[in-house]
Amino acid sequence: MASKDDYIANPLKSDRDFLKLSEVAEWLGVNQSLIYDWVQKERLPVVRLGKGVNSVIRFQRGQVIDWARQRVKVSDEVASTLEKSGFSETPGV
């Protein structure tokens, strides 16, 4: 299990399946409002818990990784390193 320090350094390497908006924004290096905008425009996959104004949004770790990898061109060497480190693993598989 990842330590709290490991999780803060890279939330996508944690053993948790769901991430908060703030965690995804930090990992992607963008403002939280941009993440929320992507969610509203259905550009970033999200899980909604509850309904209406009391709903909470969370992001599946594996979906965020897949989404980011589809949008960023990486060299074969980098992709291989990511796969070897378990970065591309989908939770529950």
Backbone hydrogen bonds in HBPLUS format (Angstrom, degrees):
<---DONOR---> <-ACCEPTOR-->    atom                        ^
c    i                          cat <-CA-CA->   ^        H-A-AA   ^      H-
h    n   atom  resd res      DA  || num        DHA   H-A  angle D-A-AA Bond
n    s   type  num  typ     dist DA aas  dist angle  dist       angle   num
A0007-TYR N   A0003-SER O   2.97 MM   4  6.22 157.5  2.02 150.0 156.6     1
A0008-ILE N   A0004-LYS O   2.94 MM   4  6.19 157.6  1.99 150.5 155.9     2
A0009-ALA N   A0005-ASP O   3.05 MM   4  6.23 156.3  2.11 145.6 151.9     3
A0010-ASN N   A0006-ASP O   3.01 MM   4  6.24 151.8  2.09 147.8 155.0     4
A0013-LYS N   A0010-ASN O   2.99 MM   3  5.71 164.9  2.01 123.3 128.1     5
A0014-SER N   A0011-PRO O   3.20 MM   3  5.35 163.2  2.23 106.7 110.7     6
A0061-ARG N   A0017-ASP O   2.80 MM  44  5.38 166.3  1.82 147.9 152.0     7
A0019-LEU N   A0059-PHE O   2.76 MM  40  5.02 151.7  1.84 139.4 149.2     8
A0059-PHE N   A0019-LEU O   2.90 MM  40  5.02 154.2  1.97 140.8 148.6     9
A0023-GLU N   A0020-LYS O   3.07 MM   3  5.24 123.0  2.41  99.7 113.9    10
A0024-VAL N   A0020-LYS O   3.11 MM   4  6.48 156.9  2.16 154.9 161.0    11
A0025-ALA N   A0021-LEU O   2.95 MM   4  6.17 166.4  1.97 157.7 161.6    12
A0026-GLU N   A0022-SER O   3.02 MM   4  6.12 158.5  2.06 141.3 147.1    13
A0027-TRP N   A0023-GLU O   3.02 MM   4  6.20 164.6  2.05 146.5 150.6    14
A0028-LEU N   A0024-VAL O   2.93 MM   4  6.10 161.5  1.96 153.9 158.8    15
A0029-GLY N   A0025-ALA O   2.86 MM   4  5.84 120.7  2.22 137.5 152.7    16
A0030-VAL N   A0025-ALA O   3.03 MM   5  5.17 157.3  2.08 145.9 149.3    17
A0029-GLY N   A0026-GLU O   3.18 MM   3  4.99 138.7  2.36  92.6 104.6    18
A0034-LEU N   A0031-ASN O   3.03 MM   3  5.39 133.3  2.25 105.8 117.8    19
A0035-ILE N   A0031-ASN O   3.35 MM   4  6.83 153.1  2.43 147.6 154.5    20
A0036-TYR N   A0032-GLN O   2.97 MM   4  6.27 163.8  2.00 153.4 157.6    21
A0037-ASP N   A0033-SER O   2.90 MM   4  6.08 150.4  1.99 139.0 147.3    22
A0038-TRP N   A0034-LEU O   2.92 MM   4  6.21 158.6  1.96 150.0 155.0    23
A0039-VAL N   A0035-ILE O   2.94 MM   4  6.26 152.3  2.02 149.5 157.6    24
A0040-GLN N   A0036-TYR O   2.91 MM   4  6.20 162.6  1.94 152.0 156.1    25
A0041-LYS N   A0037-ASP O   2.98 MM   4  6.21 148.9  2.08 148.0 156.5    26
A0043-ARG N   A0038-TRP O   2.73 MM   5  4.92 167.4  1.75 155.2 153.8    27
A0042-GLU N   A0039-VAL O   2.96 MM   3  4.88 158.2  2.01 106.5 111.2    28
A0047-VAL N   A0058-ARG O   2.78 MM  11  5.22 164.9  1.81 165.1 164.5    29
A0058-ARG N   A0047-VAL O   2.89 MM  11  5.22 156.3  1.95 150.4 158.2    30
A0049-LEU N   A0056-VAL O   2.70 MM   7  5.04 170.3  1.71 160.6 163.8    31
A0056-VAL N   A0049-LEU O   2.78 MM   7  5.04 157.9  1.83 143.2 150.7    32
A0055-SER N   A0052-GLY O   3.10 MM   3  5.56 164.2  2.13 117.8 119.7    33
A0063-GLN N   A0060-GLN O   3.04 MM   3  5.32 118.7  2.43 104.7 119.9    34
A0064-VAL N   A0060-GLN O   3.01 MM   4  6.32 155.6  2.07 159.5 167.2    35
A0065-ILE N   A0061-ARG O   3.06 MM   4  6.33 161.1  2.10 153.2 158.4    36
A0066-ASP N   A0062-GLY O   2.97 MM   4  6.16 168.0  1.98 148.3 151.6    37
A0067-TRP N   A0063-GLN O   2.84 MM   4  5.90 161.3  1.87 145.7 151.6    38
A0068-ALA N   A0064-VAL O   2.91 MM   4  6.06 165.8  1.93 150.4 153.9    39
A0069-ARG N   A0065-ILE O   2.93 MM   4  6.11 163.7  1.96 154.2 159.0    40
A0070-GLN N   A0066-ASP O   3.04 MM   4  6.20 145.0  2.17 146.7 155.1    41
A0071-ARG N   A0068-ALA O   3.08 MM   3  5.27 139.6  2.25 101.7 113.2    42
A0072-VAL N   A0068-ALA O   3.11 MM   4  6.24 121.5  2.47 147.0 161.7    43
A0079-ALA N   A0075-SER O   2.93 MM   4  6.20 168.5  1.94 158.0 161.3    44
A0080-SER N   A0076-ASP O   2.90 MM   4  6.02 157.0  1.95 147.1 153.2    45
A0081-THR N   A0077-GLU O   3.04 MM   4  6.27 155.9  2.10 144.3 150.7    46
A0082-LEU N   A0078-VAL O   2.89 MM   4  6.18 158.8  1.94 154.3 160.1    47
A0083-GLU N   A0079-ALA O   2.99 MM   4  6.22 160.8  2.03 149.7 154.4    48
A0084-LYS N   A0080-SER O   2.95 MM   4  6.16 160.5  1.99 150.0 155.3    49
A0085-SER N   A0081-THR O   3.05 MM   4  6.22 142.2  2.20 142.8 152.4    50
A0087-PHE N   A0082-LEU O   2.96 MM   5  5.17 141.2  2.11 168.4 158.6    51
A0086-GLY N   A0083-GLU O   3.09 MM   3  5.23 158.9  2.13 105.4 111.9    52
A0089-GLU N   A0086-GLY O   3.22 MM   3  5.48 167.3  2.24 113.2 116.5    53
A0093-VAL N   A0090-THR O   3.36 MM   3  5.95 150.1  2.46 140.4 138.6    54
